[in-house]
Amino acid sequence: SNSKVILAINLGTLSNFLEADTKNNFLLLKEYIDRAGILDDKQEKQDDDRYFHCVNFADYHLYELSSKG
C-alpha cells in the first residue's frame, strides 16, 4: 500500500499486541521494534527504516499546569 498511517500506542499495549501475534502476521513490525529497542528499558538509538519511524514520548519532560501557571 502507498498510504501512510500514524499509530500512537501505549508501550504495554504494543507489547501485548506483539505477544498475541503468534502467527507472525506483523513480523516486519516485530523486527523493527526489536532492532530499535523500543520495548527495552533504555532506548539508545533511533532506527528508522523504509516502513517505520518511532517518536518515543517516554523520555520527554512532564509539565503540570496549575492556577499559578
PyMOL commands that place a pseudoatom at each C-alpha (Angstrom):
pseudoatom trace, name=CA, resn=SER, resi=1, chain=A, elem=C, hetatm=0, pos=[0.000, 0.000, 0.000]
pseudoatom trace, name=CA, resn=ASN, resi=2, chain=A, elem=C, hetatm=0, pos=[1.122, 3.549, -0.643]
pseudoatom trace, name=CA, resn=SER, resi=3, chain=A, elem=C, hetatm=0, pos=[-0.958, 5.012, 2.159]
pseudoatom trace, name=CA, resn=LYS, resi=4, chain=A, elem=C, hetatm=0, pos=[0.714, 6.178, 5.365]
pseudoatom trace, name=CA, resn=VAL, resi=5, chain=A, elem=C, hetatm=0, pos=[-0.700, 5.555, 8.828]
pseudoatom trace, name=CA, resn=ILE, resi=6, chain=A, elem=C, hetatm=0, pos=[0.145, 7.202, 12.128]
pseudoatom trace, name=CA, resn=LEU, resi=7, chain=A, elem=C, hetatm=0, pos=[-0.275, 4.925, 15.113]
pseudoatom trace, name=CA, resn=ALA, resi=8, chain=A, elem=C, hetatm=0, pos=[0.030, 6.127, 18.697]
pseudoatom trace, name=CA, resn=ILE, resi=9, chain=A, elem=C, hetatm=0, pos=[0.124, 3.241, 21.148]
pseudoatom trace, name=CA, resn=ASN, resi=10, chain=A, elem=C, hetatm=0, pos=[0.937, 2.624, 24.779]
pseudoatom trace, name=CA, resn=LEU, resi=11, chain=A, elem=C, hetatm=0, pos=[4.109, 0.548, 25.167]
pseudoatom trace, name=CA, resn=GLY, resi=12, chain=A, elem=C, hetatm=0, pos=[2.326, -2.049, 27.307]
pseudoatom trace, name=CA, resn=THR, resi=13, chain=A, elem=C, hetatm=0, pos=[-0.395, -2.405, 24.707]
pseudoatom trace, name=CA, resn=LEU, resi=14, chain=A, elem=C, hetatm=0, pos=[2.224, -2.702, 21.974]
pseudoatom trace, name=CA, resn=SER, resi=15, chain=A, elem=C, hetatm=0, pos=[3.983, -5.447, 23.900]
pseudoatom trace, name=CA, resn=ASN, resi=16, chain=A, elem=C, hetatm=0, pos=[0.709, -7.343, 24.407]
pseudoatom trace, name=CA, resn=PHE, resi=17, chain=A, elem=C, hetatm=0, pos=[-0.152, -6.945, 20.718]
pseudoatom trace, name=CA, resn=LEU, resi=18, chain=A, elem=C, hetatm=0, pos=[3.165, -8.435, 19.634]
pseudoatom trace, name=CA, resn=GLU, resi=19, chain=A, elem=C, hetatm=0, pos=[2.868, -11.345, 22.072]
pseudoatom trace, name=CA, resn=ALA, resi=20, chain=A, elem=C, hetatm=0, pos=[-0.627, -12.114, 20.759]
pseudoatom trace, name=CA, resn=ASP, resi=21, chain=A, elem=C, hetatm=0, pos=[0.640, -12.261, 17.159]
pseudoatom trace, name=CA, resn=THR, resi=22, chain=A, elem=C, hetatm=0, pos=[1.531, -15.950, 17.296]
pseudoatom trace, name=CA, resn=LYS, resi=23, chain=A, elem=C, hetatm=0, pos=[1.219, -16.353, 13.502]
pseudoatom trace, name=CA, resn=ASN, resi=24, chain=A, elem=C, hetatm=0, pos=[3.778, -13.589, 12.844]
pseudoatom trace, name=CA, resn=ASN, resi=25, chain=A, elem=C, hetatm=0, pos=[1.440, -11.520, 10.712]
pseudoatom trace, name=CA, resn=PHE, resi=26, chain=A, elem=C, hetatm=0, pos=[3.374, -8.449, 11.848]
pseudoatom trace, name=CA, resn=LEU, resi=27, chain=A, elem=C, hetatm=0, pos=[6.893, -9.821, 11.556]
pseudoatom trace, name=CA, resn=LEU, resi=28, chain=A, elem=C, hetatm=0, pos=[8.351, -6.663, 9.949]
pseudoatom trace, name=CA, resn=LEU, resi=29, chain=A, elem=C, hetatm=0, pos=[6.969, -4.572, 12.812]
pseudoatom trace, name=CA, resn=LYS, resi=30, chain=A, elem=C, hetatm=0, pos=[8.314, -7.016, 15.416]
pseudoatom trace, name=CA, resn=GLU, resi=31, chain=A, elem=C, hetatm=0, pos=[11.772, -6.955, 13.837]
pseudoatom trace, name=CA, resn=TYR, resi=32, chain=A, elem=C, hetatm=0, pos=[11.786, -3.145, 13.722]
pseudoatom trace, name=CA, resn=ILE, resi=33, chain=A, elem=C, hetatm=0, pos=[10.751, -2.865, 17.380]
pseudoatom trace, name=CA, resn=ASP, resi=34, chain=A, elem=C, hetatm=0, pos=[13.483, -5.291, 18.425]
pseudoatom trace, name=CA, resn=ARG, resi=35, chain=A, elem=C, hetatm=0, pos=[16.115, -3.557, 16.305]
pseudoatom trace, name=CA, resn=ALA, resi=36, chain=A, elem=C, hetatm=0, pos=[15.165, -0.085, 17.557]
pseudoatom trace, name=CA, resn=GLY, resi=37, chain=A, elem=C, hetatm=0, pos=[14.967, -1.215, 21.188]
pseudoatom trace, name=CA, resn=ILE, resi=38, chain=A, elem=C, hetatm=0, pos=[11.536, 0.369, 21.594]
pseudoatom trace, name=CA, resn=LEU, resi=39, chain=A, elem=C, hetatm=0, pos=[10.426, -2.044, 24.322]
pseudoatom trace, name=CA, resn=ASP, resi=40, chain=A, elem=C, hetatm=0, pos=[13.811, -2.143, 26.055]
pseudoatom trace, name=CA, resn=ASP, resi=41, chain=A, elem=C, hetatm=0, pos=[14.346, -0.329, 29.333]
pseudoatom trace, name=CA, resn=LYS, resi=42, chain=A, elem=C, hetatm=0, pos=[16.670, 2.123, 27.653]
pseudoatom trace, name=CA, resn=GLN, resi=43, chain=A, elem=C, hetatm=0, pos=[16.160, 3.076, 24.032]
pseudoatom trace, name=CA, resn=GLU, resi=44, chain=A, elem=C, hetatm=0, pos=[19.549, 4.402, 22.966]
pseudoatom trace, name=CA, resn=LYS, resi=45, chain=A, elem=C, hetatm=0, pos=[19.253, 4.655, 19.226]
pseudoatom trace, name=CA, resn=GLN, resi=46, chain=A, elem=C, hetatm=0, pos=[16.761, 5.778, 16.640]
pseudoatom trace, name=CA, resn=ASP, resi=47, chain=A, elem=C, hetatm=0, pos=[16.456, 3.123, 13.963]
pseudoatom trace, name=CA, resn=ASP, resi=48, chain=A, elem=C, hetatm=0, pos=[14.183, 4.381, 11.211]
pseudoatom trace, name=CA, resn=ASP, resi=49, chain=A, elem=C, hetatm=0, pos=[13.730, 2.289, 8.142]
pseudoatom trace, name=CA, resn=ARG, resi=50, chain=A, elem=C, hetatm=0, pos=[11.714, 2.252, 4.956]
pseudoatom trace, name=CA, resn=TYR, resi=51, chain=A, elem=C, hetatm=0, pos=[8.427, 1.408, 6.645]
pseudoatom trace, name=CA, resn=PHE, resi=52, chain=A, elem=C, hetatm=0, pos=[8.641, 2.600, 10.240]
pseudoatom trace, name=CA, resn=HIS, resi=53, chain=A, elem=C, hetatm=0, pos=[9.567, 5.693, 12.237]
pseudoatom trace, name=CA, resn=CYS, resi=54, chain=A, elem=C, hetatm=0, pos=[9.291, 5.960, 16.007]
pseudoatom trace, name=CA, resn=VAL, resi=55, chain=A, elem=C, hetatm=0, pos=[8.812, 9.007, 18.211]
pseudoatom trace, name=CA, resn=ASN, resi=56, chain=A, elem=C, hetatm=0, pos=[9.203, 7.982, 21.843]
pseudoatom trace, name=CA, resn=PHE, resi=57, chain=A, elem=C, hetatm=0, pos=[7.495, 10.347, 24.288]
pseudoatom trace, name=CA, resn=ALA, resi=58, chain=A, elem=C, hetatm=0, pos=[8.573, 8.349, 27.354]
pseudoatom trace, name=CA, resn=ASP, resi=59, chain=A, elem=C, hetatm=0, pos=[11.676, 10.464, 27.879]
pseudoatom trace, name=CA, resn=TYR, resi=60, chain=A, elem=C, hetatm=0, pos=[10.014, 13.867, 27.440]
pseudoatom trace, name=CA, resn=HIS, resi=61, chain=A, elem=C, hetatm=0, pos=[9.681, 16.148, 30.471]
pseudoatom trace, name=CA, resn=LEU, resi=62, chain=A, elem=C, hetatm=0, pos=[6.247, 16.172, 32.058]
pseudoatom trace, name=CA, resn=TYR, resi=63, chain=A, elem=C, hetatm=0, pos=[4.744, 19.529, 32.947]
pseudoatom trace, name=CA, resn=GLU, resi=64, chain=A, elem=C, hetatm=0, pos=[1.764, 20.450, 35.074]
pseudoatom trace, name=CA, resn=LEU, resi=65, chain=A, elem=C, hetatm=0, pos=[-0.455, 23.481, 34.642]
pseudoatom trace, name=CA, resn=SER, resi=66, chain=A, elem=C, hetatm=0, pos=[-1.743, 24.918, 37.879]
pseudoatom trace, name=CA, resn=SER, resi=67, chain=A, elem=C, hetatm=0, pos=[-3.622, 28.051, 38.911]
pseudoatom trace, name=CA, resn=LYS, resi=68, chain=A, elem=C, hetatm=0, pos=[-0.237, 29.800, 39.281]
pseudoatom trace, name=CA, resn=GLY, resi=69, chain=A, elem=C, hetatm=0, pos=[0.948, 28.867, 35.822]
for i in range(1, 69): cmd.bond("trace and resi %d" % i, "trace and resi %d" % (i + 1))
show_as sticks, trace
zoom trace
